[in-house]
Amino acid sequence: MKTFFCALCVLCGFHSALALDRHAFTFSDYDLKVRVIPATQVFEAQGKVTLQNTTDEPQRRAVLQISSTLEWNSITVAGKRVQYLVAPYTSDIDHSGALSEAIVRLPREIPPQGTIDVEIAYSGKIARNTTRLTNIGVPVERAAHSDWDQISESFTGVRGVGFVAWYPIATDAASLSDGSAVFDAGERWKQQEAQASFSASICAGGYATKPNVTVIANVTWGSRDASQVEAGPPYAMCNSFAWTPLGEAIPTFVVSDYKRLNLAPTAIQHITGHESYARAWAAASDKVAPFITQWFGQRQRPVQIVELPDQNMVPFESGSVFFTPLAGAEQKDIELALAHQLAHASFHSPRLWMDEGLAHFAQALEREQQDGRSAALDYMDARQPPLREAEKEFLPAPGKTPKRPPRGHPLIGATDEVFFRTKAMFVWWMLRDMVGDDALERAIRGYRPEQDKEFSYFQRLLATEFHRDLEWFFDDWVYRDRGLPDFKVTAVYPRRLIPQDWSVTVSVENSGSAGAEVPVAVRAAYGDERKRVEIHAHEKSAVRIPIPATPQQAVVNDGSVPEFDTSNNAMEIKTDPTR
């Protein structure tokens, strides 16, 4: 009734929502007090947000969105109630598939770059909700393992924007049925609010006796040392957290019966009784750490692991914390996960293609350590299909020439994970093949995020270690998106030199719009001989490869360079045994 009254009394004072600018304000500061009641799934929050007008015009309306399973209780400015209209807003940015949107009429116009403090209170329940996934056909059980956010007696885990809007946000609608729209919306929100300060006191309460639970969030371990039990009954376990600045982190908290295992370089919060699993992860970390340090330098922060209670739950990484099941994982998979986390602990960049791309590159390197180069290439190849799909706009329709080339998604500003994770992983691997391990390691270890003010910063770092012009490569793969190469072996010319030696000339064409340095191999019964050749977009090249055996097949690309079509990458070699 209260919400209806608020809406009715101000309805005439609001303009059409079609003209609403949901990005007029950024949230420069959050100061929240949160209480969850696990026995009843209740969530309660109150506090203050500071809004800053980032437009060039004075603003009188602001948008505050929370999960549709929560209800606005009050919105005030300087202790006085303000007018606001509450309406549901369909968006898969929340696991329920909708938001509760408050359009707030501020008591005065806020000038450009001006700020205003808004006091808020809201509450409701947060239960496991698979609505947005089942709406697009995901089976219920699989959806529950992905959207595991919930408040419950056995486990409470609540992620932020992109999962549960447990703190106020302001975004445009996004649908999971629209490709990567939800992920892109989440990335845009994180980038917009990267400099915000976010503090929250989180209490798990309603216990008849003193609780044996820990409240954990994805911030540094030091922020978790102030846990206190509120006097009762009923009792509450409380902890305070600060994300300053918010950066790329998605504020996330969990509550369960946790124990802590500290074995440098990894700190693990595991569920009581699971110490053996935690020690297995710690041992894997010890094994992987020296190799990752060699590539990325000394760790700047600890690796932090928090256990999820169901081994089928999908892991989640945010900030400095990796939330994952500990039980049931294969040893090699544990090592791959830790390679990713250790790389993040050693290397940080404000550029996603570097920060995430290098962490995924670290996993490919670790896969190579485990079972050799072929295993690493297979690991990367398994991630190619979504990249090919994302780049297919660069493929012209048969018999047609596009009027203008697509703009694509340049890595330097990409917000789609297919690009800043998968494509970037390939870019780092290709750079490694071109310049060698030593030069790339030195350039990575010499990187300083505070000095990265220009797109070409890392390119210049690499140039000091490897004296070769790579401008064309960065232009095709990093600064611009030109799609993928498309290699084809067009001809082979074998020539016998002496009875057991041959020379094979292999002609290769790249019909794609991106150039690359690619391996070309001539195979024989004993193995192969190969050379690397630089082939720019829409160009041809030929390479002569000697081989001490009868050649059988010529192949371009061993899988280290992503491309549209690999079906024409090989050609059988016909030889005349009499010549």
N, C-alpha and C positions, 0 to 999 in steps of 0.2 A: 504494500500500500504506500509505503514511504517513497519507493522508487517511482511509482506511478504519479504521485503528487508532484515530485521534483520535475518529472518530465512534463506534466500538464502545465505547471505554472510558468515554465519558461519556453514552451514549444514555439510560441509566436515570436520569441526574441531571437531565435536562431535562423540563420540562412540555410539554404539547402545544403545537405551533406555533400552534394556533388561538388560544391565549391570549397570544401574543407581541405586545408593543407595540413596533412598529418605530420609533415616534417618541418613545420614552422619553428618548433621548439626542439632543442636537444635537452636531455636530462644531464645536467652538469654535476649533480650531487644527489645521492640517495642516503638517507639515514633512517633505517627501519628497525622496528622491534617485532619479531616474529615468534609466534607460539604455535606448536603443533601438538595435537592430542592424539597419539597413535591409536588408542583404544576406539576412538570414534571417527578417525580420519579427518578431524577438524583442523583447519588452518585459519589463523587470525593474524592480521598485520596492521600496524599503525606506524606513523612516522611522518617524514617530510621529504619532499623532492624539490630540488631547485631546477626551474626551467629557464633556459636562455633562448631568447629570440635570435635565430641565426639568419633571418631574412633581411631584406633591405627596407621593409615596411613595418610600421607599428602593428602589433598583433593584440587582439582582444580575446581570441578563442584559443583554447589549448585542448589537446586530445590526450586522454589517459586510458590505456587498455590493460585489462587483466583477464585471466582465464574465465571462460564462460561459466565455470563451476564455482566461481567466487562472486560475491555481491558487494557493491559499493555501499558502505555504511555512512560515510560522511566525507565531504571535501570542503575545506575551509582555507581562508587566507587571513593571516593575522588574527586568528581565533574567531573569525566571522564566517558564517555559512555563505557559500557562493551558489549561484544558479548553475545547474548542470542537467543535461539530458542524457539518460542512459538507454542504450539500445544494443541488441546483439549485433555482432559484426563477424560475418563468416570468414574464417581464415584458418588454414592449417598450420599457421605458425604456433598454434597451441594444440596439444594432443586431443583435445575435445572437438577440434574442428571449428571452434568459434571463440570469439573474445567478447567480454563485456566492456563496451566502449562508453566512456563518459566524455561528452563534449562540454567543456567547462567555459562559462562566461566569466572572464576575469574582472575584478573590480576596477581595473584601469587598463589603458593601453600600455603595452610593454614596447619600448622603443627598440630599434635594431641593436643587438648585442646586450640589451637589458635583461635583467633576471628577476624572477619572482619566486618566493618560497610558497609551496602549497602543502598544507597538512592533509593527510589522507588516513582513512581507516577502511578496511575491507575484510571479509571473512567468507568462509564456505567450507567445502570439503574437496580434498584431492584424492581421488581413488584411481586405480589403474583404469585407463581409458584408451580403447583401441579404435574409436570412432573414425578418425581421419584415415587410418590405414584400411579398415574393413570397407570403408566407402569406396575405395578404389580396387577392391577385390582381394586384398591380402588375407589369407586364412587367419582366423582369430588367434590360434596358438602362436603362430609366427609373429603376428602383430604385437601380442603381449610380450614377447621376448625383446622386441625392438622398443616399444613405448612402455618401459617398465616403471615409469614415474608413479609414485603412490605414497600415501601415508598409511601405515598399518602397524600393528603391534610387533610383527616379526621383523619388518624392515621398512624404513622410510628412506626414499631416495627421490629427490626433486631437482630436476635440471631446469635451467632458465629458458630464455628466448629460443624458440625453435622446438621446444618441448612443452614447458608449462610456463605461462606468464604469471609467475608468483610475485613478480614485482612489476610496477607500471612500465609500459612501453608505448610507442606510437609508431605503427607500421601500416603500410598498405596491405590489402588482402593478398594472400598467396595460396595457391592450391597445389596439392601433391600431384594432381592429374596434369599439371602444366610443367612437365619436365623438372628442372632444378629450381623452379620458382621459389619454393619454400626455403631451400638452402641459400639461394641468392639473397632473399629478403633478410634472412638471419645474418648473413655476412655484411650486408649493407648496414644493418642496425649496429653490429659490433664495430664497424669502422666509424660510423657516425658518433658512437658513444665511447670511443676508445680512451678518451682523456677524462672521462667521468670518474668521480670518486664514489665508491659504493661501500657503505658500512652497514652491517646487520648484526643484531643480537638475536640469536636463535635459541629457543628453549623447547625441549621436548617434555611435556608435562602431563599431569593427570594421574601420576602413579601413586598407589596407596602406600608403598614403601619406597625407600631410597632406590632410585633406578640404577641398574647395572648396564647403562648404555653410554655411548660416546656420540657427541654431535661433531661431525666433521664437514668441512667445506673445502673447495678447491683453491685454497690459498696456502701460503707458506706454513710449515709446521709450527713455527713460533706463535702463530695466531691461535693455535689450538691448546696452548698450555694454560689457559685461564679458565678451564671448565670448572663450573661450580654447581653444587646442588642447592636449589632454593629450599628454604625452610618449608616444612609441610607438617602433616599431610594436607592436600595432595602435594607431592614433590615434583620438581622439574629439574632436569639437567640442562644447563645453559652454557653457551659459548659465544664469544664475539669474534667477528671476522671483518676484515677490511681488504677490499680490492682497490688499490690506489697506485696508479690509475687502473681502470677496468681492463684496458687493452683488449686482447682477443678472448679473454676468459668469459665463459658463460657461468655466472654465479650458480653454484650447485651445492646442495647439502645432503648428507645422508645421516641416518640415525640407526644404530644397531648395537649389538653386544660385541664390540671390537676389542681386540688386543693389538698392541703395537710391537713390531719387530724392526729394530734398527740394525742393519748390517750394511755399512757403507759399501758401495755408493747408493744403495737402495733402502728406502724406508717403507715398510709395508704395514697397513692396517688390515688385519685379517679377523674373520669371525672366530669366536672362541671355539677351540677344538680343531682348528685348521692350521696349526703351526707348521705341520709337515709340508703342506702346500706352500706356505709362505717361504719356508727355507729352500724349497726347490726353486722358487723364483729368485731368491737371493743368490743362490749358487749360479744360476744361469746369468745373472747380472755380473757376477765376478768374472765369468768366462768371457762375456762379450765386451766388457768395459775397456780392456786395453786396446783392442782393435778400433773401437769407436773414438777413443782418446787420440790415437794416432792420426785419425782423419780430421777430427773436429776440435781437438784441443782439450784442455782441462775443463772439467765440469764447473759451471757457474752456479748451479743449484742442485739439490738432491733429486734423485728419481723417486717419485712418490706414487705408490700403488695403493688403491683402496678396493677391497674385495666386494664383488656383487654376490648375493647369496645363491643364485640359481645359475648353474653352469651353462645354461642356454641363453642367458641374457646377453644382449649385444654390448660389447665394451664401448666405453665413451671416454674421450680425452678432452680435457679443457684446462687451460692454464698449466699449472705444473703437476697436475694430478691425472692419473690414468685409472679409471674405474673399470674393473674387469673381474670375471670369475677367475678364481685361482685353481679350482679343481677341474680335472678332466682335460687339461690342455696338453698337447704333445710338446716334447722338449724343444724341438726345432721351432715350433710356433711361439713358444715362450721367448726364445732367443730373438726371434724377429720382432716381437712386440717390445722387448727391452732395447733392441738396437734403435728403434724409433724413439723411445723415451730418453735414452742416453744421449742421442744426437740432439734432441731438444734441450737437454740439460747442459749441453756444452756449447751450442750455437743458437743464437737468436737474431732474427732480423725482422724489421717492421714490414718487409716485403714478403707476402705469402708464398710466392713462387720459390723464394729462397728458404724461408722458415719451414714450410711443410714439404716442399720439394726435396730438400736435403734430408729430411727425416725419412722420407720414403726411399730416397736413394740409399740411405744407410741400411734399410732393410734389404734392398737388392744386393748391396755389398756383403751383408751378412749371409744371404742365401748363397752367394758365391763362396764364401768361407766354408759353408757347410758341405756343399756338394759340387762346386766347380762352376765355371762360367755358364755352361749350358743350363744348369738349374736356375741360375739367376735370370737368364734370358727367358726361360719358360715362365718364371715368376712374373716378369714384366709383361710378357706376351698375354698372360691371362687377364691383364688389366687394359688391354688395347681396345676391345670392342666398344666400350662406352666412348672412348676418345675418337674412334673412327666415326661413330654416330654423331658426336658433337661437331666434328669437322666436315661433315658431309655437305654442308652448304657451299664448300669450295669445289665440289664436283659439278661441272657443267652438265646440263641436260644433254642427252645424245643429239648431236648435230646442231647444238646451239652454243653461242658464245654469250656469256653474261654481259649485260649492259655496263655494269660496274662491278668490281671485285667486292666480295663481302668484307665487312669490317672485322668480323671474327672477335676473338677474345685474346688480345695480347697478354702474355704472361705477366708483364710488368704491372698490370692492374686487374688481373683476373680475380673474380669472386666465385667462380664455379670450381668445385673441387676436382672435377675431371681435368681441368687445366692446371690449377696451382698445385695439385698433388700428382696426378698421373703423368700429364705431359711434362711437367717440371722434372719428375723423376727421370724420364727419358732424356731430357735436355742435359741434366747433370751427368748421366751415363755417357752420352755422346761427347760431352766436353772431356770427360775422363779418357775416352778412347782417342781423342784428338791430341790432347796435351800430355797425357801420362799421369800416373798416380802422384808422383812427387810434386809436379808443378801445381796440380789442382789442390792437393793437401795444403801446400804452403799458402796458396791464395785464400783458401777457406779459413785457415788458422789466422791469417792476417786481416781478416774482415773485422771491421769495427762498426757496429750499427749506428753509433752516434755520428760517424763520418759519412754515412750513406745518404747524401743529399741529392745525388743526381742518378738518373737511370743507368748511366755508364760506369758507375763507381766500381762495381765488381769486374766489369770487363777490363778496366784499367789495371785493377789489381792482378788479374790473370795475365795481362800483357807484360807486367814486370817479371813474371816467373816463366813465361813462355813467349819467346819473341816470334810471333806470327800474327798476321792480320786475321782477326776473327770477327771483324765488323759485320761481314755478310751473314755469319751464323747468328749473331745476336739480333741482327735486323730481321732475319727470317723467323726466328724461334722465340725471341724474348720481347723485343720492342714492338713487333707487329705479329699478327697471326695470319700466316699465309696458307693455312691448312697443313697437309702432310705431303711428303714426297710420294711418288708412285713409280717404282723402279721396274725395269723390264730388261732381261737379257735379249738383245735383238740378233746377235750373231756370234759365232765362235769360229776361230780359225786355228786348228792345231797344226803344228809343224814339228816333225821329228828332227832332232839335232844329231844325236848318236844313238846307238841301239836302245839305250834305256832312258834317254832324256828327251823331253818334249818342251816346246814353247807354245803356249796357247794365248792367242789374242782374244779378249772378250770385249765385245761392244755392249754398252749399257746405255739405256735411255731413262731419263727422269721426266715423266709427263706431269708431275705434280707442280705446285706453285711454291714449294719450299725446297731449298737446296740442303745437301748434307754430305758429309764425308762418310762413305759407306764401304764396308769390306766386300771384296769380290774374291771368290774362292774357286779353285779348280780342284775337283775331287778325283781321287784314284782309289784303288783297292786298299792301299795302306793307310789312307788318310787324305789330307788336302794341303794345298799351298795357297796362300792368300796375300793380297795386297789391298791397301786402302786407296780409294779414289774419291776426289771431290767432284760432285756433280750438282751443278746449280739447276734452278728451276727451268723446265722446258729445254734442257740441253742434253747432249749426248757426249759420251766419253768412251775411250778404249784403253785397256790396260793389258800389258803382256806379262804373263806369269809362267816362269819355268817350273817344271815338275819332273822329278826323276822316276816316272812311271807312266804307264799308258793312261791318259786322262779319260774320265768317264762322264763327268758332268761339270757345268759351270753354274755358279750360284751367286747372285747379288743379294747382300743383306743377310746377316746371321740372326736377325731379330733385335739387334741393338738400336736400330732406327725405326720408329713407328712409321707405318705407311698404310695407304688405303687398301692395296690389293697385293697379296703375296703369291697369287696363283701363277703368275708369269715370271717368277724370280729365278727359275732354273731352266737350263736347256741341256739336253743330252748331247754328248760329244761323239760324233762318228769319226773313227780313225781308220785309215787304210793300213793294215799290218804289213803290206808289202812295200810301203814307202817310209 
